């Protein structure tokens, strides 16, 4: 289930990256790079931090073809994509949850401690979007809009708590996925956000 969702998610993330590149008037090469980084950047950063080699996508070149094709296709159909905004929000939410759970699973397989497992899940879930926004010269949206990074934190924590109670991996994954997706969609619908910090005064 997670693999199928993962493929859908990296496709959607690649398309969102291409749209971000288009808003910055990048050329076709720039579009392809931003699409790739958005879709596969989170897993790459996770693998580098955890010392997991070879990096995942290097062993699955079909992922590279998929995300670059999705990014370039977006340049052709971009004018029609605003009609699919809600679909993209759902796919993005699914991707966030799937990436987070995959990140947790990878760190667990490598026998890392609980805090590292949680961070690995969060890095996998949000770093692609962070890299996209940084390369496009934006403050990352994951830190400004409805609950996003915190949803990843909740999902990772729930997954580990259920695992500690002996819930089977398949059932645990299903419960964590459903719970995280519900939380993210409710956050979008209700506009739930964490308190913001604003400090404008300059140091004297």
Secondary structure, 3 states (H helix, E strand, C coil): CHHHHHHHHHHHHHHHHHHHHHHCCCCHHHHHHHHHHHHHHHHHHHHHHHCCCCCHHHHCHHHHHHHHHHHHHHHHHHHHHHHHHHHHHHHHHHHHHHHHHHHHHHHHHCCCCHHHHHHHHHHHHHHHHHHHHHHCCCCCHHHCCCCCHHHHHHHHHHHHHHHHCCCCHHHHHHHHHHHHHHHHHHHHHHCCCCCCCCCCCCCC
